Amino acid sequence: MSLSTLLELDEPSRSETIRKAFAPYTPLLEVSEDVNAAVLVLLNLSHKRQYAPDLLNKKRAIETLKDWQHIESCAQEVQWLHSHNLKHPDTRVAYQRLLVKAEKPSDSVVSSYNSVSRLGWSHNSAAVNKAKLFGANFIFKGVVCCLAAIVLDNDKQWRKEFMSLGMSDGQWTYLQSLFDNYLTKNLSPSYVDRHSVQVTFLYQGKDVSITPVTSHSLLADIQIARRNKCEDFATIKHWHSSSVGDLASSLGGNVSALSYSPRLACSQNKENENSSGIFFVDFHHSSLRSKSFILACNKIVESKSLLTGKNRRDHRRSAIKLLRQSLSEWLSPVSYWRNIGGEVFSGRVSNTACLLISALDEDVLGILPEVNKELHSILVRYPQTQSFAYHPELLIPFKAQLKSLLIGMKIKEDEHMAEEPYHYLHLKNLHVFDAQALSCPYLVGLPSLLAVWGTVYNYQLRLRNILKRNIVFEGVAWFLRQYESSSGAKIPAPYLPPAKPGETPKRPGLIDMRFCDLRMDLVIRYRLEDGGDTPLGNDELTMLQSAFPGRFAGGTMQPPPLYEELQWCQLYGDANSLLAAISLLPDEGRWVVDSEKQVQSIDSLVTWLSKHPNHLPAMSGYQLLEEPCYRSGSHRQLHAYAEPLVGLTETLSPASVRLNGKADFLKNAFWRLKSQNLTMLMKKA
């Protein structure tokens, strides 16, 4: 949008619309054709709203320019322009700023590198309006800039406009020298503030202290996406918003973040059981009413109408994958009981389900017609799926995927896999309370993948100390059994009384938070480097349990109560024994695995997630903004500032893992922290 379009509006809506257009949470405004109007707007924006209601008031703008003390105080705020906000979310960080160019990550993840570069401001909250004169972002001749950059470049057109309003050559030159100093020197802190968060990671063989910082550009992209009504968002409340910075202040403290919580199914396998131990089992019919299944069917039907062959194939391929996952969930109770060899009562349930459970391998495909008929009869039963039953475009995909899944359901011989030097440790049904669901300022949902690796790395160090063995953890697989979210400020603090009648009380110095309670499993792949290859034994289980960490993602982690899971820590010497055990995990849980599809921007992320409900965004690493260096106040010898990276994960049901086979699980389910150049990223091990 251009400023000339907004100038055609009438007051008072014109000034209000222009004010929003220059705010950090809206798309950038093109001002190339209306420099004279832009100068008036910027001068009037440096005052509170009540003192300059009409942003195009030339008389008020000239008076502002004549008040050199006011102009100079506005110019002083340029030294607090930043690319990454050190005061977000803790406003106690003072007298520091970070102004650097974002580095390109070594992989396809969401970072500020692919965002439109903007500068933000954070300093003294009383100067939030003064900072707008030289710090507000806009587009001039196709380039994103602010007035400080315009003055520093000595643009003739802008200089002429300011001279016509009364600025002298000496004042313009003074501002140039001032901005040259502010925008080229002291661009990163020389020490780490005591209120800045520090986390320690192993980077290129050394322990490095990292301070996560928030990208102003990327956070602005999220606010714009929410205003475009894209996908799911949460609102994070900042009570002292003007102290945080111009972005939080312009939003009244209500800053948006992406919100994607794991969708875990309700229990499927624990059906009715009589006293003789015989179970009543049926297909998991509710999966046919899920968003994933309905979306997959619609995409297959729509693919025929796409014009180009490539688009049609890509569209159909992603839809078939989504359909396969939904049908595997529909078959999950059957595949579960075939794995454990349970006896099923044929009354009150689907005869087809019972036939599948009890059928021999060579007879499974013979039941395909009955399974296909059962599927369509269930689709007819529900209003939202009636149109899919016996649909000509869906008949072949349904039958083909059911056939493939039934073949995968056969009780196979142990798959031949290459010998590997790894052993496995399975930590079952762990309970986590008050873990950080706000894994970074951009995202609410899954705890950080880095938290998973941090917990595992901490566990490795503890075991080395206790066992006196050189144990190396090579990867970790993450299984979610249960997820419950909560919110609020957990640090006890009294509310401040309202400043004016009718206002709500405020919390001093705290922001809204998001937490979650989890039940999860961790499967750790390890090897030993102590001269032999003797795996850990059951006689060492007591020490394995005693070394177990008590923290995860900022929350408290505990083993399950003994009446729920007595053998919660188990060792497996090879992959076959491990996979035999995890194939019986409850089907309501989900494995969190690396996604083949990766995205690089907020727009592409929300577009992909709207079409793929089984994917979730997660904080997956850090992009260092500099080479680690010495800074006073650092917890380690080397320190670096870094911005969080958001990647894509995929959630797989245990039924999908069973049907995909053992080799697929070992190849795709394990995570590991990998460092390349300045990128630290959780990737497939």
C-alpha positions as CSV (number, residue, x, y, z in Angstrom):
1,M,0.0,0.0,0.0
2,S,1.2,3.5,-0.7
3,L,0.8,6.7,1.3
4,S,-1.0,8.4,-1.6
5,T,-3.9,6.0,-1.3
6,L,-4.4,6.9,2.4
7,L,-4.2,10.6,1.7
8,E,-7.5,10.3,-0.2
9,L,-9.4,9.4,3.0
10,D,-11.2,11.9,5.1
11,E,-10.5,12.9,8.6
12,P,-10.5,11.6,11.3
13,S,-10.2,8.1,9.7
14,R,-7.3,9.3,7.6
15,S,-4.9,10.1,10.5
16,E,-5.9,6.9,12.3
17,T,-5.3,4.8,9.3
18,I,-1.9,6.5,8.6
19,R,-0.9,6.1,12.2
20,K,-1.5,2.3,11.9
21,A,0.3,2.2,8.6
22,F,3.5,3.5,10.2
23,A,3.1,1.1,13.2
24,P,5.5,-1.9,13.4
25,Y,2.6,-4.5,13.2
26,T,1.4,-3.6,9.7
27,P,2.8,-4.0,6.2
28,L,5.3,-1.4,5.2
29,L,4.0,1.7,3.5
30,E,5.5,3.1,0.2
31,V,6.1,6.9,0.5
32,S,8.2,7.6,-2.6
33,E,5.5,9.7,-4.3
34,D,4.5,11.7,-1.2
35,V,7.8,12.6,0.6
36,N,6.3,16.0,1.7
37,A,3.4,14.3,3.4
38,A,5.6,11.6,4.9
39,V,7.8,14.4,6.5
40,L,4.7,16.0,8.1
41,V,3.4,12.6,9.4
42,L,6.8,11.6,10.9
43,L,7.1,15.0,12.7
44,N,3.6,14.8,14.1
45,L,4.1,11.1,15.1
46,S,6.8,12.2,17.6
47,H,4.0,13.7,19.8
48,K,1.3,11.9,21.8
49,R,-1.9,11.3,20.0
50,Q,-3.9,14.0,21.8
51,Y,-1.3,16.7,21.0
52,A,-1.2,15.9,17.2
53,P,-4.6,14.4,16.2
54,D,-4.1,15.5,12.6
55,L,-0.9,13.9,11.3
56,L,-0.9,16.1,8.2
57,N,-1.1,19.4,10.1
58,K,1.7,21.4,8.6
59,K,1.6,24.2,11.2
60,R,2.1,21.7,14.0
61,A,4.9,20.0,12.0
62,I,6.7,23.3,11.5
63,E,6.4,24.1,15.3
64,T,7.9,20.7,16.0
65,L,10.8,21.3,13.7
66,K,11.5,24.7,15.3
67,D,11.7,23.1,18.8
68,W,15.3,21.9,18.4
69,Q,15.4,20.5,21.9
70,H,12.6,18.1,20.9
71,I,14.2,17.2,17.6
72,E,17.5,16.4,19.3
73,S,15.8,14.3,22.0
74,C,14.2,12.4,19.1
75,A,17.5,12.0,17.4
76,Q,19.1,10.6,20.6
77,E,16.7,7.6,20.4
78,V,18.4,6.4,17.2
79,Q,21.1,4.9,19.4
80,W,18.5,2.5,20.7
81,L,17.3,1.1,17.3
82,H,17.9,-2.6,17.1
83,S,17.5,-5.6,14.8
84,H,17.0,-7.9,17.8
85,N,15.3,-6.8,21.1
86,L,17.3,-7.5,24.2
87,K,14.5,-6.2,26.4
88,H,12.0,-8.7,25.1
89,P,10.6,-10.1,27.3
90,D,12.5,-9.0,30.4
91,T,12.5,-5.2,30.5
92,R,15.0,-5.1,33.3
93,V,17.8,-5.5,30.7
94,A,19.0,-1.9,30.3
95,Y,21.4,0.2,28.3
96,Q,22.0,-2.5,25.7
97,R,21.1,-3.0,22.1
98,L,21.9,-5.4,19.2
99,L,22.0,-4.2,15.6
100,V,23.3,-7.0,13.3
101,K,22.5,-8.5,10.0
102,A,20.9,-11.9,10.2
103,E,22.9,-14.8,9.0
104,K,21.5,-17.4,6.6
105,P,20.8,-20.7,8.4
106,S,22.4,-23.9,7.1
107,D,19.0,-25.5,6.6
108,S,15.5,-24.5,5.6
109,V,13.9,-23.1,8.8
110,V,12.0,-20.0,9.7
111,S,14.3,-17.2,10.7
112,S,14.7,-13.5,10.3
113,Y,17.0,-14.0,7.4
114,N,14.0,-14.5,5.1
115,S,11.9,-11.6,6.7
116,V,11.7,-8.1,5.4
117,S,14.5,-6.3,7.4
118,R,13.0,-3.8,9.9
119,L,14.5,-1.9,12.8
120,G,12.8,-1.7,16.1
121,W,13.3,0.4,19.2
122,S,13.5,-0.2,22.9
123,H,14.7,2.1,25.6
124,N,13.0,4.5,28.1
125,S,9.2,4.0,27.9
126,A,8.7,7.8,28.1
127,A,10.4,8.3,24.8
128,V,8.3,5.8,22.8
129,N,6.7,8.5,20.6
130,K,9.9,10.4,20.1
131,A,11.5,7.3,18.7
132,K,9.0,7.3,15.8
133,L,10.4,10.4,14.1
134,F,13.7,8.8,13.0
135,G,12.9,5.2,13.7
136,A,9.5,4.4,12.0
137,N,10.0,2.0,9.0
138,F,8.7,2.6,5.5
139,I,9.6,1.9,1.9
140,F,11.3,4.6,-0.2
141,K,12.1,3.8,-3.8
142,G,11.7,0.1,-3.1
143,V,14.1,0.0,-0.2
144,V,13.0,-0.5,3.5
145,C,14.4,2.3,5.5
146,C,13.8,4.8,8.3
147,L,14.4,8.6,8.5
148,A,17.7,8.1,10.3
149,A,19.0,6.1,7.3
150,I,17.6,8.7,4.9
151,V,19.5,11.5,6.7
152,L,22.7,9.4,6.9
153,D,22.5,8.8,3.1
154,N,22.0,12.6,2.6
155,D,19.0,12.1,0.3
156,K,18.5,15.3,-1.6
157,Q,14.7,15.0,-1.9
158,W,14.2,14.6,1.8
159,R,16.7,17.3,2.6
160,K,14.9,19.7,0.4
161,E,11.6,19.0,2.2
162,F,13.1,19.6,5.6
163,M,14.8,22.8,4.5
164,S,11.4,24.1,3.2
165,L,10.0,23.6,6.7
166,G,12.7,25.5,8.4
167,M,15.7,23.1,9.1
168,S,19.1,24.7,8.5
169,D,22.1,23.1,6.7
170,G,24.0,23.0,10.0
171,Q,21.2,21.1,11.7
172,W,21.0,18.5,8.9
173,T,24.8,18.0,9.0
174,Y,24.7,17.6,12.8
175,L,22.1,14.9,12.5
176,Q,24.2,13.2,9.8
177,S,27.3,13.0,12.1
178,L,25.1,11.9,15.0
179,F,23.5,9.0,13.1
180,D,26.8,8.0,11.6
181,N,28.0,7.4,15.2
182,Y,24.8,5.7,16.4
183,L,24.4,3.4,13.4
184,T,28.0,2.3,13.0
185,K,29.4,1.9,16.5
186,N,28.5,-0.1,19.7
187,L,26.2,-2.4,17.7
188,S,26.5,-5.2,20.2
189,P,26.8,-5.3,24.0
190,S,30.3,-5.5,25.5
191,Y,28.9,-7.4,28.5
192,V,26.1,-9.8,29.4
193,D,23.4,-8.1,31.5
194,R,22.6,-10.0,34.7
195,H,18.9,-10.2,33.7
196,S,19.7,-11.7,30.3
197,V,18.9,-15.4,29.9
198,Q,21.9,-17.7,29.3
199,V,21.8,-21.3,28.1
200,T,24.8,-23.5,27.6
201,F,25.3,-25.7,24.6
202,L,28.2,-27.7,23.1
203,Y,29.3,-25.8,20.0
204,Q,32.2,-27.1,18.0
205,G,33.6,-29.1,20.9
206,K,33.3,-26.2,23.5
207,D,30.7,-25.2,26.0
208,V,29.3,-21.9,24.8
209,S,26.9,-19.6,26.7
210,I,24.1,-18.4,24.4
211,T,21.6,-15.6,25.0
212,P,18.4,-16.0,23.0
213,V,17.2,-12.7,21.5
214,T,14.0,-11.8,19.7
215,S,14.1,-10.7,16.0
216,H,12.0,-7.5,15.5
217,S,11.4,-8.4,11.8
218,L,10.2,-11.9,12.4
219,L,7.9,-10.9,15.3
220,A,6.4,-8.2,13.1
221,D,5.8,-10.8,10.4
222,I,3.7,-12.8,12.9
223,Q,1.6,-9.8,13.8
224,I,0.9,-9.1,10.1
225,A,0.0,-12.7,9.6
226,R,-2.5,-12.6,12.4
227,R,-4.1,-9.4,11.0
228,N,-4.5,-11.3,7.8
229,K,-6.4,-14.0,9.8
230,C,-4.0,-16.8,9.0
231,E,-4.2,-19.9,11.1
232,D,-3.9,-20.2,14.9
233,F,-2.4,-17.6,17.2
234,A,-2.1,-16.9,20.9
235,T,-1.9,-13.5,22.6
236,I,1.0,-12.9,25.0
237,K,0.2,-10.0,27.4
238,H,3.0,-7.5,28.4
239,W,1.8,-5.3,31.3
240,H,4.6,-2.7,30.8
241,S,4.5,-2.7,27.0
242,S,6.2,0.6,26.3
243,S,9.2,-0.6,28.3
244,V,9.5,-3.6,26.0
245,G,9.7,-1.6,22.8
246,D,7.8,0.0,20.0
247,L,6.2,-3.2,18.7
248,A,4.7,-4.2,22.0
249,S,3.7,-0.6,22.8
250,S,1.9,-0.2,19.5
251,L,-0.2,-3.3,20.2
252,G,-1.1,-2.3,23.8
253,G,1.0,-5.1,25.1
254,N,-1.0,-7.8,23.3
255,V,1.7,-9.5,21.2
256,S,0.7,-12.4,19.0
257,A,2.6,-15.7,18.7
258,L,1.9,-18.8,16.6
259,S,-0.2,-21.3,18.6
260,Y,-0.1,-25.0,17.6
261,S,-0.6,-27.6,20.3
262,P,-0.3,-31.3,19.7
263,R,-3.6,-33.0,18.8
264,L,-3.6,-36.3,20.6
265,A,-6.4,-38.8,20.1
266,C,-8.5,-40.2,22.8
267,S,-7.8,-43.7,24.0
268,Q,-8.6,-46.4,21.4
269,N,-7.2,-49.7,22.6
270,K,-8.5,-49.8,26.2
271,E,-12.0,-51.0,25.3
272,N,-14.3,-53.0,27.5
273,E,-12.8,-56.0,29.1
274,N,-14.7,-58.8,30.8
275,S,-13.4,-60.9,33.7
276,S,-11.9,-63.6,31.4
277,G,-9.6,-61.0,29.8
278,I,-11.4,-61.0,26.5
279,F,-11.6,-57.6,24.8
280,F,-14.3,-55.9,22.7
281,V,-12.5,-54.2,19.8
282,D,-13.7,-52.2,16.8
283,F,-12.2,-49.9,14.2
284,H,-11.4,-46.4,15.4
285,H,-14.3,-44.7,13.6
286,S,-13.8,-41.2,15.1
287,S,-10.6,-40.9,13.0
288,L,-12.8,-40.7,9.9
289,R,-14.3,-37.5,11.2
290,S,-11.0,-35.9,11.9
291,K,-9.8,-32.8,10.1
292,S,-6.9,-34.8,8.5
293,F,-9.2,-37.3,6.9
294,I,-11.7,-34.8,5.6
295,L,-9.0,-32.6,4.3
296,A,-7.3,-35.5,2.5
297,C,-10.5,-36.6,0.8
298,N,-11.3,-33.1,-0.4
299,K,-7.8,-32.6,-1.8
300,I,-8.0,-35.8,-3.8
301,V,-11.3,-34.8,-5.2
302,E,-10.0,-31.3,-6.0
303,S,-6.8,-32.5,-7.6
304,K,-8.7,-33.5,-10.8
305,S,-9.6,-29.8,-11.4
306,L,-6.0,-28.5,-11.2
307,L,-4.7,-27.3,-14.6
308,T,-1.0,-28.3,-14.6
309,G,0.2,-31.9,-14.3
310,K,2.9,-31.1,-11.8
311,N,0.5,-29.3,-9.4
312,R,-2.0,-32.1,-9.8
313,R,0.6,-34.7,-8.9
314,D,2.0,-32.8,-6.0
315,H,-1.4,-32.0,-4.6
316,R,-2.5,-35.6,-4.9
317,R,0.7,-37.0,-3.5
318,S,0.4,-35.0,-0.3
319,A,-3.3,-35.9,0.0
320,I,-2.6,-39.6,-0.4
321,K,0.0,-39.5,2.4
322,L,-2.5,-37.7,4.7
323,L,-5.2,-40.3,3.7
324,R,-2.8,-43.2,4.6
325,Q,-2.1,-41.8,8.0
326,S,-5.9,-41.4,8.7
327,L,-6.7,-44.9,7.5
328,S,-3.9,-46.3,9.6
329,E,-5.5,-44.7,12.7
330,W,-8.8,-46.2,11.7
331,L,-7.1,-49.6,11.6
332,S,-5.0,-49.0,14.7
333,P,-7.0,-51.0,17.2
334,V,-6.9,-54.0,14.9
335,S,-3.1,-53.7,14.2
336,Y,-2.5,-53.3,18.0
337,W,-4.3,-56.5,19.0
338,R,-2.7,-58.4,16.1
339,N,0.7,-57.4,17.6
340,I,-0.1,-58.6,21.1
341,G,-2.1,-61.6,20.0
342,G,-5.2,-60.8,22.2
343,E,-8.4,-62.9,22.1
344,V,-11.3,-60.8,21.0
345,F,-15.0,-61.4,21.6
346,S,-17.1,-61.2,18.3
347,G,-20.3,-60.0,19.8
348,R,-21.2,-56.3,20.1
349,V,-18.4,-55.4,17.7
350,S,-17.5,-55.4,14.0
351,N,-17.1,-59.0,12.7
352,T,-14.7,-57.5,10.1
353,A,-12.4,-56.3,12.9
354,C,-12.5,-59.6,14.6
355,L,-11.7,-61.4,11.3
356,L,-8.6,-59.2,10.8
357,I,-7.3,-59.8,14.3
358,S,-7.6,-63.5,14.1
359,A,-6.7,-64.0,10.4
360,L,-3.5,-65.7,9.3
361,D,-1.1,-63.7,7.3
362,E,-1.9,-65.4,4.1
363,D,-5.6,-64.7,4.6
364,V,-5.4,-61.0,5.5
365,L,-5.7,-59.7,1.9
366,G,-8.7,-61.9,1.4
367,I,-10.6,-59.8,3.9
368,L,-9.9,-56.6,1.9
369,P,-13.4,-56.4,0.3
370,E,-15.1,-56.7,3.7
371,V,-12.8,-54.0,5.1
372,N,-13.5,-51.7,2.1
373,K,-17.2,-52.3,2.5
374,E,-17.0,-51.5,6.3
375,L,-15.2,-48.2,5.5
376,H,-17.9,-47.0,3.1
377,S,-20.7,-48.0,5.5
378,I,-19.1,-46.0,8.3
379,L,-18.7,-42.9,5.9
380,V,-22.4,-43.0,5.2
381,R,-23.2,-42.9,8.9
382,Y,-21.8,-39.4,9.5
383,P,-23.1,-36.2,7.8
384,Q,-19.6,-34.7,7.3
385,T,-18.4,-37.8,5.5
386,Q,-21.4,-39.0,3.5
387,S,-20.3,-37.4,0.3
388,F,-17.1,-39.4,0.4
389,A,-18.8,-42.8,0.5
390,Y,-18.5,-44.6,-3.0
391,H,-17.2,-41.3,-4.5
392,P,-15.8,-42.2,-7.9
393,E,-12.5,-40.2,-7.3
394,L,-12.0,-41.9,-3.9
395,L,-12.8,-45.6,-4.7
396,I,-9.4,-46.5,-6.0
397,P,-7.3,-44.5,-3.4
398,F,-9.3,-46.0,-0.6
399,K,-8.8,-49.5,-1.8
400,A,-5.2,-49.1,-2.7
401,Q,-4.3,-47.6,0.7
402,L,-6.3,-50.3,2.6
403,K,-4.5,-53.0,0.6
404,S,-1.1,-51.5,1.5
405,L,-1.9,-51.2,5.1
406,L,-3.2,-54.7,5.4
407,I,0.0,-56.0,3.8
408,G,1.9,-54.0,6.5
409,M,-0.3,-55.5,9.1
410,K,1.1,-59.0,8.5
411,I,3.2,-60.4,11.4
412,K,6.6,-60.3,9.7
413,E,9.7,-62.1,10.4
414,D,12.4,-59.9,12.0
415,E,13.4,-57.4,9.3
416,H,17.0,-57.8,8.2
417,M,18.9,-54.7,9.2
418,A,22.6,-53.9,9.1
419,E,24.5,-54.5,12.3
420,E,25.0,-51.3,14.3
421,P,27.0,-50.5,17.4
422,Y,24.1,-49.0,19.2
423,H,22.0,-50.0,22.2
424,Y,18.8,-48.5,23.5
425,L,17.5,-47.0,26.7
426,H,13.7,-46.6,27.1
427,L,12.4,-44.2,29.7
428,K,8.6,-44.8,29.9
429,N,5.6,-42.6,30.9
430,L,7.6,-39.7,32.3
431,H,5.5,-37.0,33.9
432,V,6.4,-33.3,33.3
433,F,4.8,-30.4,35.0
434,D,4.9,-26.7,34.0
435,A,7.1,-27.1,31.0
436,Q,7.5,-24.1,28.8
437,A,4.9,-24.2,26.0
438,L,6.1,-20.7,25.0
439,S,9.3,-22.2,23.7
440,C,10.4,-18.9,22.1
441,P,8.6,-15.5,21.6
442,Y,7.3,-16.7,18.2
443,L,5.6,-20.0,19.2
444,V,3.3,-21.6,21.7
445,G,2.8,-25.4,21.6
446,L,5.4,-28.1,21.7
447,P,8.3,-27.6,24.2
448,S,11.5,-26.8,22.5
449,L,13.3,-29.7,20.7
450,L,16.5,-28.3,22.2
451,A,15.0,-28.9,25.7
452,V,14.7,-32.6,24.7
453,W,18.4,-32.7,23.7
454,G,19.4,-30.6,26.7
455,T,17.8,-33.1,29.1
456,V,19.4,-36.1,27.3
457,Y,22.8,-34.4,27.3
458,N,22.5,-33.6,31.0
459,Y,21.6,-37.3,31.6
460,Q,24.7,-38.4,29.7
461,L,27.0,-36.3,31.9
462,R,25.3,-37.6,35.0
463,L,25.7,-41.2,33.9
464,R,29.4,-40.8,33.0
465,N,30.0,-39.5,36.5
466,I,28.1,-42.3,38.2
467,L,28.9,-45.3,36.0
468,K,32.5,-44.2,35.3
469,R,31.9,-45.4,31.7
470,N,32.3,-43.3,28.5
471,I,28.7,-43.5,27.4
472,V,27.7,-41.4,24.3
473,F,24.1,-40.6,23.5
474,E,23.7,-40.6,19.7
475,G,20.1,-39.7,19.4
476,V,16.7,-39.5,21.1
477,A,13.2,-40.4,19.9
478,W,10.3,-38.5,21.5
479,F,6.8,-40.0,22.1
480,L,4.0,-37.9,23.5
481,R,1.3,-39.7,25.5
482,Q,-0.6,-36.7,26.9
483,Y,-0.5,-32.9,26.6
484,E,-2.4,-30.3,28.6
485,S,-1.8,-26.6,28.3
486,S,-2.1,-23.9,30.9
487,S,-1.3,-20.2,31.2
488,G,-0.6,-17.4,33.7
489,A,2.4,-15.8,35.4
490,K,3.9,-18.4,37.7
491,I,6.2,-16.1,39.7
492,P,4.2,-14.9,42.7
493,A,3.9,-11.1,42.6
494,P,1.3,-8.7,44.0
495,Y,-0.9,-6.8,41.7
496,L,-0.3,-3.0,41.5
497,P,-3.5,-1.0,42.2
498,P,-5.0,0.6,39.1
499,A,-3.6,4.1,38.2
500,K,-7.1,5.4,37.2
501,P,-10.6,4.4,38.2
502,G,-11.9,1.5,36.0
503,E,-8.5,0.3,34.9
504,T,-7.4,-3.3,35.6
505,P,-4.6,-4.0,38.1
506,K,-1.1,-4.7,36.7
507,R,1.6,-7.2,37.6
508,P,5.0,-5.5,38.1
509,G,7.6,-6.5,35.5
510,L,5.9,-9.8,34.5
511,I,4.5,-11.1,31.2
512,D,1.9,-13.7,30.4
513,M,3.3,-17.2,30.0
514,R,2.2,-20.5,28.6
515,F,2.9,-23.8,30.2
516,C,2.0,-27.5,29.6
517,D,1.9,-30.7,31.5
518,L,3.2,-33.8,29.6
519,R,3.3,-37.5,29.8
520,M,6.0,-38.8,27.4
521,D,8.5,-41.5,26.6
522,L,12.2,-41.0,25.6
523,V,14.0,-43.6,23.6
524,I,17.8,-42.9,23.8
525,R,20.2,-44.5,21.3
526,Y,23.7,-44.9,22.9
527,R,27.1,-46.4,22.3
528,L,30.1,-47.0,24.6
529,E,33.6,-45.8,24.1
530,D,35.3,-47.4,27.0
531,G,37.4,-50.0,25.2
532,G,34.7,-52.6,25.0
533,D,31.2,-52.9,23.7
534,T,29.5,-54.5,26.7
535,P,26.1,-52.7,26.9
536,L,24.6,-51.5,30.1
537,G,23.1,-54.3,32.2
538,N,20.0,-54.7,34.4
539,D,22.3,-54.7,37.4
540,E,23.0,-51.0,36.6
541,L,19.3,-50.0,36.4
542,T,19.4,-48.5,39.9
543,M,22.1,-46.1,38.9
544,L,20.4,-45.3,35.6
545,Q,17.3,-44.3,37.6
546,S,19.2,-42.3,40.2
547,A,21.0,-40.3,37.5
548,F,17.7,-39.3,35.9
549,P,17.3,-35.5,35.5
550,G,14.6,-33.7,37.4
551,R,14.1,-30.8,34.9
552,F,12.7,-30.6,31.4
553,A,11.9,-27.4,29.4
554,G,11.9,-25.3,32.5
555,G,9.4,-27.6,34.3
556,T,9.7,-30.5,36.8
557,M,10.1,-34.0,35.4
558,Q,9.4,-37.2,37.5
559,P,9.2,-40.9,36.8
560,P,5.7,-42.4,36.8
561,P,4.2,-43.6,40.1
562,L,5.3,-47.2,40.7
563,Y,1.7,-48.4,40.7
564,E,1.4,-47.1,37.1
565,E,4.8,-48.2,35.7
566,L,7.1,-50.3,37.9
567,Q,9.6,-50.9,35.1
568,W,9.8,-47.4,33.7
569,C,13.5,-47.6,32.8
570,Q,14.4,-50.4,30.4
571,L,17.4,-51.5,28.5
572,Y,17.5,-53.1,25.0
573,G,20.7,-54.6,23.5
574,D,19.5,-54.4,19.9
575,A,16.9,-52.7,17.7
576,N,14.6,-55.7,17.3
577,S,13.9,-56.0,21.0
578,L,13.3,-52.3,21.3
579,L,10.9,-52.2,18.4
580,A,8.9,-55.2,19.7
581,A,8.3,-53.2,22.9
582,I,7.5,-49.8,21.4
583,S,5.1,-51.3,18.9
584,L,2.7,-51.8,21.8
585,L,2.6,-48.1,22.9
586,P,-0.9,-46.7,23.2
587,D,-2.4,-45.5,19.9
588,E,-3.6,-42.2,21.4
589,G,0.0,-41.0,21.6
590,R,2.2,-39.5,18.9
591,W,5.8,-39.8,17.9
592,V,7.4,-36.4,17.1
593,V,9.7,-36.8,14.0
594,D,11.5,-34.6,11.6
595,S,9.4,-33.5,8.7
596,E,10.6,-33.9,5.1
597,K,9.0,-30.6,4.2
598,Q,10.7,-27.5,5.5
599,V,9.7,-23.9,5.2
600,Q,11.6,-20.6,5.5
601,S,9.0,-17.8,6.2
602,I,5.9,-17.3,8.4
603,D,3.6,-17.1,5.4
604,S,4.8,-20.4,4.0
605,L,4.7,-22.0,7.4
606,V,1.0,-21.1,8.2
607,T,0.0,-22.0,4.6
608,W,1.5,-25.5,5.0
609,L,0.1,-26.0,8.4
610,S,-3.4,-25.1,7.2
611,K,-3.3,-28.1,4.8
612,H,-1.3,-30.6,6.9
613,P,-2.9,-31.0,10.4
614,N,-0.4,-33.7,11.3
615,H,2.5,-31.3,11.2
616,L,3.6,-29.0,14.1
617,P,6.0,-26.1,14.3
618,A,8.7,-26.4,17.0
619,M,11.6,-24.4,18.1
620,S,14.4,-26.5,16.7
621,G,17.6,-24.6,17.2
622,Y,19.6,-21.3,17.3
623,Q,21.2,-19.2,14.6
624,L,24.2,-17.5,16.2
625,L,24.4,-13.8,15.3
626,E,28.2,-13.7,15.8
627,E,31.2,-15.9,16.4
628,P,31.3,-16.8,20.1
629,C,33.6,-14.4,22.0
630,Y,34.6,-13.3,25.4
631,R,32.1,-11.1,27.3
632,S,32.1,-10.2,31.0
633,G,29.1,-11.6,32.8
634,S,29.0,-14.8,30.7
635,H,28.5,-18.1,32.4
636,R,31.1,-19.7,30.1
637,Q,34.3,-18.5,28.7
638,L,32.7,-17.9,25.3
639,H,29.4,-16.2,24.7
640,A,27.2,-15.4,21.7
641,Y,23.8,-13.9,21.0
642,A,21.5,-16.1,18.9
643,E,17.9,-16.0,17.6
644,P,15.6,-19.0,17.9
645,L,14.8,-21.1,14.8
646,V,11.4,-22.6,14.0
647,G,11.2,-25.8,12.1
648,L,8.6,-28.3,11.1
649,T,7.9,-31.6,12.8
650,E,5.5,-34.4,11.9
651,T,3.4,-36.4,14.4
652,L,3.0,-40.1,13.7
653,S,0.7,-42.5,15.4
654,P,2.1,-45.8,16.7
655,A,-0.1,-47.5,14.1
656,S,1.8,-45.7,11.4
657,V,5.1,-46.7,12.9
658,R,4.0,-50.3,13.1
659,L,2.9,-50.4,9.5
660,N,5.9,-48.5,8.2
661,G,8.3,-51.0,9.5
662,K,11.3,-51.1,11.8
663,A,13.9,-49.8,9.4
664,D,11.7,-46.7,8.8
665,F,11.5,-46.0,12.5
666,L,15.3,-46.3,13.1
667,K,16.0,-44.0,10.1
668,N,13.5,-41.2,10.9
669,A,12.5,-41.2,14.5
670,F,15.7,-40.1,16.3
671,W,16.8,-36.5,16.8
672,R,20.3,-35.1,17.4
673,L,21.7,-31.6,17.8
674,K,23.9,-30.7,14.8
675,S,26.1,-27.7,14.3
676,Q,27.2,-26.2,11.0
677,N,28.7,-22.8,10.5
678,L,26.8,-20.6,12.9
679,T,23.6,-22.8,12.9
680,M,22.7,-25.1,15.8
681,L,19.8,-27.3,14.8
682,M,18.0,-30.4,15.9
683,K,17.9,-32.7,12.9
684,K,17.3,-36.4,12.1
685,A,20.1,-38.4,13.7
